[in-house]
Amino acid sequence: MPQRLAVVGTATLGVTALIVLGTAGVASAHVSATATSTAANSYTTATFSLPHGCDGSPTTRIAFEVPESIIEVTPTVNPNWTITKTTEPYTSASAATDDESAEDAGERVTSVVYTAKTPLPADERDTFSLSFSLPDGKAGDLVEFPAIQTCEKGSVEWNQEQKAGEAEPEHPAPSITLTAAETAGDEDGHGSHGAEATEAAAPASTTPADPDLVGRFLGLGGLVLGAVALVVAVANTRRRSASK
């Protein structure tokens, strides 16, 4: 009986391990994004991971769509890929005033495209990094970067929206989940506290006595004592002479 229970237990653990590993494999098969910072309004570098090809076909190109809430994007050089960017005039009311046209306000990057110099084998992975400023928002908001992966045979559109409380879609768009922004008051507070701590820790400055001045006073005192001693000696000598 104990042996049978051990066999059943081992089989159960094996099935559980397969389920866990299988789930991890499905999750890791997505084009995912990690960021150095997720705070709203902060500057960050997002790294996108491309883990596989298209049903066994090597990847030749991947294009990331930049959301409208992000204006300027700087892609990191990847020696295996050629980078191109597409732009459009930035027409947001926040950028153009009554006296300023959309063209004067500049352009925004709408997509960043990586084209493989040599097709990426389907069983190999690569990463792509973009630096930009995260938009304003509240904790939990998603900043999505829909992507189109093109292969020698076929393509995959990673652009399905992820909704809270619903099952993860088959081809979700790579995304960053915002966290609360760091307030200017906190930053100023840290700075002022640091300055106050530095000032409190620093001892009051004192000016050391001038050694030359001290020497002069000592020398003058010596001269005065010598003169007094001389006067006393002369007086004593006269008294002795008078008494004789």
C-alpha distance (Angstrom), angle and dihedral (degrees) to the residues before:
residue distance angle dihedral
M1 . . .
P2 3.82 . .
Q3 3.81 89.4 .
R4 3.81 90.6 52.7
L5 3.80 91.0 49.4
A6 3.80 89.6 50.4
V7 3.82 91.0 52.3
V8 3.82 91.8 48.3
G9 3.81 90.7 47.3
T10 3.80 91.8 49.8
A11 3.80 91.2 49.2
T12 3.81 91.0 49.4
L13 3.81 91.6 50.8
G14 3.78 89.7 48.6
V15 3.81 92.6 52.9
T16 3.79 91.1 46.2
A17 3.80 91.0 51.1
L18 3.80 90.7 50.1
I19 3.80 90.9 50.8
V20 3.83 92.1 49.1
L21 3.78 94.1 45.3
G22 3.77 91.2 44.3
T23 3.79 91.7 51.9
A24 3.81 91.1 47.5
G25 3.79 89.7 49.8
V26 3.81 92.2 52.8
A27 3.80 92.1 47.0
S28 3.78 93.7 47.7
A29 3.81 90.3 49.1
H30 3.80 90.5 72.4
V31 3.78 124.8 90.2
S32 3.81 97.9 -103.9
A33 3.80 134.3 -170.6
T34 3.80 131.6 -144.6
A35 3.81 124.1 -175.8
T36 3.79 136.0 -158.5
S37 3.83 88.6 -137.9
T38 3.80 131.7 16.2
A39 3.82 99.4 -178.6
A40 3.80 114.3 122.9
N41 3.82 113.2 -103.0
S42 3.81 91.6 15.2
Y43 3.80 128.0 125.4
T44 3.79 113.0 -112.1
T45 3.80 145.1 169.6
A46 3.80 113.2 -135.3
T47 3.81 119.4 -159.6
F48 3.80 117.3 -156.8
S49 3.79 118.9 -157.7
L50 3.81 121.6 -148.3
P51 3.82 104.9 -164.5
H52 3.81 104.7 177.2
G53 3.79 148.3 2.7
C54 3.81 130.5 -105.9
D55 3.83 108.3 -71.8
G56 3.78 91.1 -39.0
S57 3.82 96.0 -38.5
P58 3.86 119.7 124.3
T59 3.82 118.2 -108.9
T60 3.79 116.9 -113.6
R61 3.82 101.8 172.1
I62 3.78 142.8 10.1
A63 3.80 124.8 -170.0
F64 3.82 123.3 -164.5
E65 3.78 118.3 -155.9
V66 3.81 112.8 -142.2
P67 3.83 115.0 -139.9
E68 3.80 117.7 -121.0
S69 3.80 91.2 -114.9
I70 3.82 89.4 68.6
I71 3.80 117.6 70.4
E72 3.78 110.0 176.2
V73 3.80 125.1 35.9
T74 3.80 128.7 -178.9
P75 3.82 115.0 -162.7
T76 3.80 119.6 -150.0
V77 3.80 115.3 -123.7
N78 3.80 114.8 -103.6
P79 3.83 110.9 -169.5
N80 3.82 91.9 -149.2
W81 3.79 94.3 57.5
T82 3.80 140.9 52.3
I83 3.81 113.6 -130.4
T84 3.80 126.1 -144.7
K85 3.80 130.4 171.4
T86 3.79 131.1 -155.8
T87 3.80 120.4 -152.1
E88 3.78 141.0 -173.8
P89 3.82 133.8 -168.7
Y90 3.76 111.8 -79.9
T91 3.80 106.0 -122.7
S92 3.80 101.7 171.2
A93 3.79 113.7 138.1
S94 3.79 88.4 -130.0
A95 3.79 90.7 63.8
A96 3.81 102.3 40.7
T97 3.79 123.5 56.2
D98 3.80 128.2 -165.5
D99 3.80 90.0 -87.0
E100 3.79 95.5 41.9
S101 3.80 126.7 74.9
A102 3.81 125.3 -144.6
E103 3.79 89.2 -107.9
D104 3.79 90.6 54.9
A105 3.79 88.8 50.3
G106 3.81 89.4 60.6
E107 3.78 134.4 -129.8
R108 3.78 134.3 -65.3
V109 3.79 127.9 -142.1
T110 3.80 110.5 -111.9
S111 3.81 99.3 -178.8
V112 3.78 142.7 2.5
V113 3.80 116.9 -147.5
Y114 3.80 126.3 -161.8
T115 3.81 115.1 -163.4
A116 3.82 116.9 -167.6
K117 3.79 117.2 -120.9
T118 3.82 85.2 -156.9
P119 3.84 119.0 16.5
L120 3.80 112.3 -98.4
P121 3.84 108.8 -118.8
A122 3.79 113.5 -114.8
D123 3.81 92.4 -119.5
E124 3.81 94.6 52.1
R125 3.80 130.8 76.0
D126 3.78 136.4 -145.7
T127 3.80 137.5 -176.3
F128 3.81 134.8 -134.6
S129 3.82 125.0 -160.3
L130 3.81 128.7 -155.3
S131 3.81 125.9 -176.8
F132 3.80 120.5 -152.6
S133 3.78 145.2 131.0
L134 3.80 115.0 -88.2
P135 3.82 115.6 -126.6
D136 3.77 127.6 -112.7
G137 3.80 114.8 -86.7
K138 3.76 146.4 119.7
A139 3.78 128.8 -81.4
G140 3.80 111.1 -77.9
D141 3.81 96.8 30.2
L142 3.81 114.8 133.2
V143 3.79 123.5 -131.4
E144 3.81 103.8 -160.8
F145 3.81 129.4 -161.3
P146 3.82 107.1 -166.1
A147 3.82 110.0 -153.5
I148 3.79 136.4 -164.1
Q149 3.80 115.6 -150.1
T150 3.80 113.4 -159.7
C151 3.81 121.2 -163.7
E152 3.79 136.3 -177.2
K153 3.80 85.3 -97.7
G154 3.77 117.9 27.1
S155 3.79 133.3 -23.5
V156 3.81 141.0 -120.1
E157 3.81 126.2 -137.9
W158 3.79 110.8 -148.4
N159 3.78 95.6 -166.2
Q160 3.78 109.8 108.6
E161 3.79 113.0 129.3
Q162 3.77 117.8 -117.5
K163 3.81 113.6 -136.7
A164 3.78 126.7 -164.9
G165 3.77 114.5 -107.3
E166 3.80 94.1 16.7
A167 3.79 131.1 102.0
E168 3.78 115.2 -90.5
P169 3.82 110.9 -94.6
E170 3.78 121.1 -118.2
H171 3.81 94.9 -110.2
P172 3.83 107.1 23.4
A173 3.78 120.6 -174.5
P174 3.82 113.6 -109.4
S175 3.79 106.8 -102.7
I176 3.80 146.3 177.8
T177 3.81 120.3 -140.6
L178 3.79 111.4 -139.8
T179 3.78 122.8 -130.2
A180 3.81 126.9 -160.5
A181 3.78 115.9 -62.8
E182 3.77 121.0 -112.8
T183 3.80 108.4 -111.5
A184 3.79 123.0 -130.9
G185 3.80 88.9 -128.0
D186 3.78 91.0 60.6
E187 3.78 91.5 49.0
D188 3.82 92.6 47.4
G189 3.77 90.2 45.1
H190 3.78 92.3 54.0
G191 3.78 90.2 48.1
S192 3.80 95.5 48.9
H193 3.79 92.8 44.8
G194 3.76 89.6 51.1
A195 3.79 91.8 51.0
E196 3.78 91.9 47.7
A197 3.79 91.4 48.6
T198 3.78 90.6 50.7
E199 3.77 92.1 49.8
A200 3.81 91.9 46.7
A201 3.78 92.2 48.9
A202 3.80 93.9 49.1
P203 3.84 112.3 88.4
A204 3.78 119.5 -125.9
S205 3.77 109.5 -87.8
T206 3.82 116.6 -114.0
T207 3.78 129.3 -168.0
P208 3.83 111.9 -130.0
A209 3.78 117.4 -131.4
D210 3.76 115.2 -94.7
P211 3.84 105.9 -105.3
D212 3.83 91.1 -148.0
L213 3.78 90.8 54.9
V214 3.81 91.6 49.2
G215 3.81 90.4 50.4
R216 3.77 91.1 51.3
F217 3.78 92.6 52.5
L218 3.79 91.3 48.2
G219 3.80 91.5 48.7
L220 3.80 91.9 48.4
G221 3.79 90.6 49.8
G222 3.78 90.1 51.3
L223 3.80 91.4 52.0
V224 3.79 91.7 49.9
L225 3.82 92.2 50.3
G226 3.80 90.7 47.1
A227 3.83 91.5 51.5
V228 3.80 91.4 49.1
A229 3.80 90.9 49.4
L230 3.82 90.4 50.4
V231 3.80 92.6 50.5
V232 3.82 91.2 49.8
A233 3.80 91.6 48.5
V234 3.83 92.4 50.7
A235 3.80 91.4 47.8
N236 3.79 91.5 51.1
T237 3.79 91.4 49.2
R238 3.84 91.9 52.9
R239 3.76 91.9 48.4
R240 3.79 91.6 52.9
S241 3.83 90.8 48.4
A242 3.81 91.7 50.1
S243 3.79 92.3 49.5
K244 3.79 91.6 55.2
